[in-house]
Amino acid sequence: MKKVFLVLIASILFLSLTPTANDTAQAKAMWGKIELKEGMIGKVKIVKDTYQYSISKRKLKKGSKLKKGKEYGVYSYSKNYGGVYKIGSNKYVKKSSSIKYYKVPQSASLNFKKYNGNWFTSAKSQPGVGVNLEFTSNTKAKIDLYGIWWSMPDGSNARESDASGYNITFDKNGVGKVTFIESRAGNKGVATVKLSDNKVTLTVKYPSSYVENEFLDSYIYEGTHKLVPRKF
């Protein structure tokens, strides 16, 4: 009976931490008709039907037709071949009156809303550390930190630490920092979050200058944690 009760408690804990579909869905950062992706320097809009090219043996090879009105992200520009914009892996469009180039505006490049959601050290159900990001603007978000621990295979002795209700602002490099107090031990720490290449890296430190609870440890473990979108 005691074991069943513990399993029930653990199940309630997991459900309380499990995000809804809306929480885990990462919002796309749109720029006109296209998704703004990291590495883009701009975009081209097709104003008159033209062609896509590839490069083979140092020569341009004509490919499929690009229709008027379409937009494509640009990742680099080369003056070779009369000027070409790279729009994908070995995919180029020639500089001409058939296209119009737009540089990524600063306001668009600093849009981190695609990182909105719940991130954890593992996509699967297991002990670890995570953050939940809820963006309120392109660079500002509400952040909750949490850590989950258990030693029993069925997770019946699960425990957690939380640090909820904080705000974080990300700089142009996608780095933000927040000072927090976690719920289990009352320890005060500093969390640094880095957003890059569709990944979230969380670094947690408990500075020696802060008083720590000598009897309890936090499950928001100190160290650097590489996080992935949480799926459980």
N, C-alpha and C positions, 0 to 999 in steps of 0.2 A: 504493500500500500504506500509506503514511504517513497519507494522508487517511482511509482506512478505519479505521485504528487510532485516529485522533483522534475520529472519529464514534462509535466503540465506547466510548471513554472518556467522551464527553459523554453517551451514552445511559445508561451506568451511573450517572453523576452524577445525571441526571434521575430515574432510578428510585429512587435512594437517598433523594431528597428528596420523592418523590411519596407523599402520605399514603394510608392505606387508607381504605375506606368508613367505618370506625368513627372515624377521625381527623377526617374532614371533616363528619360528621354532628353538627349542633349539638344538644345535649341541651336539651329543653324544660324550663322551670321550671314545674312543676305546683303548683297550689294547689287542693286538693280535686279537683273534676272538670274544672277549667278550666286553661288555660295562663295563667300570670301574665305579662302584657305591660306594657311601659313605658307610663306614663300612667294606669294603673289606680289608682283611689283605694280600691276595694273590690269587692265582688261582691254580687249578690242571689241568694238561693235561693228558688225558687218552692215555697211550702208548700201552695198551693191553686191550681188552674187559674185563670189570669188572662189579660190581653191585653197585647199590645205596641201602642204608639202611635207616631204620627209627628205632627209639628207642621206645619200648613198654614194660612196666613193667620191666624196667631196663635191657632189652635184645635187641640185634640187630635183626631186622627183615629184611630179604632180599627183595629187591624191584625190580625195572626195571633194565634192562641191560644198561650200559653206553658204547657207541661205541668208538673204537679207533679213536683218532684224535680230539675228542670233548674237549672243555675247559669249566670249571665251576669256578665261583668266590667263594672264600673261606672267610667265615666270622668269623670263630674261629677254634681252634684246641684243642682236648682233648686227654690226654694220656690214658683215659679209653678205654676199648674194644680193646686194642692193638694199639690204636692211630686212631682217626677218624677226618676228616675234615668236618666242617659244610658247606654245599653248598646251603642251603635253609631252610625253615621252616620244622623242623624235617626231614631233608634230609642230609645224610652223605655218605662219601665215605671212605673206610678203607685205612689206610696207607699200601702200598704194592709196589712191583716192577711193578705193573700194572699202576701206576700213577707217575707223576712227579710234585712236588710242586714248585711254583715260588712265592717269596715274592714280594709284591708291591714295585717297585722302587720309590725312592723319586721323581724323575722327573715325574712319572705317577700320584702319589698321589696328586701332586700340579697342577692339571689340572682342571680349572674352566670353560672350554669352554662350558659346558652344560648349563651354566647360560646365554649364549648369547641370546639376544632378548629384548623385551619390557615388562617391569613389572609395574604393577599399583595397586592401593589400592583395585580395584574391577575389575573382569573380564567383568562386564557390563558397559555400557555407563552412567557414573555419575561423579559428581565432585570428585576430589581426587588428589593424588600425585603419580608420577611415575618416573622411570629411564629407559633409554635405554642403554644396554651394548653391545658393539661390540668388542669382544676380538681380540687382535692382537698377543697374545701369550698365553701360559697356564695360566699366572698369571696377565697379563696386558690387559687393555681394554680402549677404548674410552667410555666416559660416558656423557650422556645428562640427565639433570634433568628437570622436568616440573611439573606444577601444573595447574589444571583446576577448574574453579569456575563458577557456575551460580545459579540463584534463580528461574527463570521462568521454569515451567514444561516442556516447549518445548525447553529449552536450548537457547532461542533466545538472551539472554543477556550474553552469555558465554564470559569469560575472561580467560587469561592464563598468567603464568610466566614461563620463560625458563632460563636455564643456560646450554649452549651447548659448545661442543668442548673441554672438559677437558679430562685429562688422569688419570687413577687410577691404582694402583698396589695392589694386594691382598697378604697378608702374608699366612703362613702355616695354619692359622686358618680360612682362607677365609674372612679376614677383611681388608677393604681398606678405605682410608680417602682422601677427596679432599676439598679444599677451593674454593668457587665459588662466582660469582656475578650474581644475577638474573636480568632478563631483565626489568621487569615492574617497580620496585621501586629502582633498583640499590643497593639493600641491599647485604652485604657481609656475607656469611654464611659458615658453615662447615658441610659437609655431610659424614657420616660414613655408609658404606655399608657392611653388613655381609651376606655371602653366606653359607647356611647350610641346609642339609636335603631337597634339591630341593626347597628351599624357599629363598626369598630375603627380608632382613630387612633393611630399610632405617631410619637413625636417623639424623634429621636436627636440627642444633643449629645456632642461630644468637647471637654470644657473645656480651656482653655489651660493650666490648672494641672496637667493630667495630661501626662506625657511621651508623645509620639507617635513612632512609627517613621518616620523621615524618608525611608526608602527604599520603603516599601510603603503603599498606601492600603487602607482597609477597604471592602468592598462593602456593608457595612451603613451606607448613606450617611447623612450628617448631614442633618437637616431634618425636616419633618413629612410623613408618608406616610399617605394614606387607604387603608385595606385592605379587601378584600372576601374572601368565602370562596374559598379556592383550589380549583380544579376540575381541575387537571392533575397 
